[in-house]
Amino acid sequence: HLLTHKQLPYTMKKYFAALLLLASLANVSSAQREHSCYSSEMNNLSLQNNPQLQIDRQVLEDWTARYGQLERRNNAVVYVIPIVFHILHQYGAENISDAQIYDEVAILNRDYRKLNADTSVIIPDFVPLAADIEVEFRLASIDPQGRCTNGIDRIVTPLTNGANDQSKLNPWPYSKYLNIWSAKTLANAAAAAYAYYPGAAPDTAYDGVISRYDYIGSIGTSSVNNSRTITHEIGHCFNLAHPWGSTNQPGVACGDDNVSDTPVTQGWTSCVLNGSVCNPPIIENVQNYMDYSYCDVMFTQGQKTRMRAALSSNNGRRSNLWSASNLLATGVTQGPQVCTPKADFANDHDLVCVNGNVLFYDLSWKGRVANWNWSFPGGTPSTSTDSAVIVTYAAAGVYSAKLVVSNATGTDSITHTQTIHVSNSSVLSVPYFESFEDTASFPGAEGVLINSDNGITWARVTNTASAGVACLKMNNYAYTAGPVDEWVMPTFDFSNVTTPITMTFKVANAQRSTTSADILSMSASLNCGATWQPKYTKTGTTLATAGVVATPYTPSTAINQWRQESVVLNSYKLLPNVRFKFSNTSDRGNNTYLDEINITGNLVNVDEMDEIQLGFAIYPNPTTEAATVQFQLSKNQKVSIEVKNILGQTIQNVLNEDLNSGLHEVKLPVLPRGIYMIDLYSGNKHHVRRLIVS
């Protein structure tokens, strides 16, 4: 570093001023960000793997040195940078609002033009060095194909989970636009964001910034504390390192960032405004946007020179961004346009029971919507012109929905196929056992498979099993990280079942590496899937039964790699409509297998049930062969059992005799495929259960 005024003796006046400012910012330093920048690791890895990039980077460094000495004549020119945000989402909170993106752009323009009000807290040593970078960011209004845009690109993809370079979908040309991707989580769980230096990206399609959705802007899913993450990352895009150098280890060793007026520092992770460690009594620039102090409020004049040197160089193609021809091509000189909206929508439930309600709401983007036209085949209402609609479904089935949106500039439409699953009520009874030996057992009668990304999902396989020849498999090995796949079982009737109630099942799993963390969970619902109560969750080492297996995992037949899990379900005693689902969240680890699901409980005497909770058990149900009726009597009485078709016509009288008290089991005849009603009469009470023969 060059000698600066900060090497002069440190006066008592400055010392007390710094202490006062430190006290005023104590609240800032106590609210540190949970995640950090991962740019150093990504840049260093890219440069190590690409020797030519190292040569190109040195060319840029040589140019930067010359620019700093000789070529500052452009410092009065404001460079306008076209910018585009790519929002990677799966219809969750990570689909951040336009307002949150506009807020981020405003923050960038405030910070890069030194218009932030908190410049007032810069300590006296650095007040003369705080710089207006003279860079302005504007959302593009023309996309690479010459079409109207608002500079926001929304992409539905599971790659929003555990995002990395491969998640940077639909990159716009990096020489024309500064690309910023927003994702739900990053592959490095400790990272908030990362960016590449000019010319350092391993592929030009990866050039730009990728950030977690909760580190963009200061509103919505983000916060004021996280709001300068993109300011920091774009600093990297414009060739700034961390003040201690190109590592992600602040506080470890004193280092340099090749900027003349940022003192040598080891970096700070708290707001120590008078910090002076590397070359006492020289005060270090703790308040710099490129540090980790969390009280960042400034760039220096030297950083300005370095950034503008990068923007003036063809290395990394930054010099074309602000050219007059590019500003015209990207539409930033014309200002925002009125674009045709891009249709999209979401719904609050994928699964409901008959006569259940589903809320559909508009998520169209790119342009403001003036008109909505919905179509809901099988629903009530079947059409609507509102922006949000509540739809009721009166019959079981799988339904699609369509939305057409328009404004003065045009029309767009989208159809979500098989998006709503509507099921009947009570189907299965206890005891219940499923080993998936029957091809019709999965997803089962009125069972639902929810595969939101239409990728790999739960499947019945016959290459392995804990018993027999078949089981369920989730192929995490071949999957991407993040998607959740759910098997919702048919509804159970526990109205004649009391404690103890238990579900057992067999599971087999291997980790792909010691850090892989696929998740298996089981939940229960009492309201047709509107809400779910978690009952079982295991992940990583707690889920694995076979340790770490680097190749696609299949449970070994030589040793027992199946583990039996047991879940207590006593809270559902005597309840008529209980639903369970198994969920897999992929971490792109290794495969998970399920088998031998067994639900048991104590049956209540049928003649003790009140008129609302009449019931008895039929198992197996659904069945491919003969089923058994099970019931218990508290006293001797006459019992009759009839099999009826769905029209209510009696097909066969199975039983009509006096029985003693106690537990009874009556085997039903083998029936053709179909749906039947099994009527049991005990004393003066009538009990009905549905039987499905598949």
Secondary structure, 3 states (H helix, E strand, C coil): CCCCHHHCCCCHHHHHHHHHHHHHCHHHHCCCCCCEECHHHHHHHHHHHCHHHHHHHHHHHHHHHHHHHHCCHHHHCCEEEEEEEEEEECCCCCCCCHHHHHHHHHHHHHHHCCCCHHHHHCCHHHHHHECCCCEEEEECCECCCCCECCCEEEEECHHHCCECHHHCCCCCCCCCCEEEEEECCECCCCEEEEECCCCCCCCHHHCCEEEEHHHCCCCCCCCHHHCCHHHHHHHHHCCCCECCECCCCCCCCCECCCCCCCCCECCCCCCCCCCCCCCCCCCCCCCECCCCCCCCCECEHHHHHHHHHHHCCCHHHCCCCCCHHHHHHCCCCCCCCCCCCECCEEECCCEEECCEEEEEEECCECCCCCEEEEECCCEECCEECCCEEEEEECCCEEEEEEEEEEECCEEEEEEEEEEEEEECCCCEECCEEECCCCHHHCCCCCCEEEECCCCCCCEEECCCCCCCCCEEEECHHHCCEEEEEEEECCCEECCCEEEEEEEEEEEEECECCCCCCCEEEEEEECCCCCCCEEEEEEEHHHCCCCCECCCCCCCCCCCCCCEEEEEECHHHCCCCCEEEEEEEEEECCCCEEEEEEEEEEEECCHHHCCCCCCCCEEECCCECCCCEEEEEECCCEEEEEEEEECCCCEEEEEEEEEECCEEEEEECCCCCCEEEEEEEEECCEEEEEEEEEC
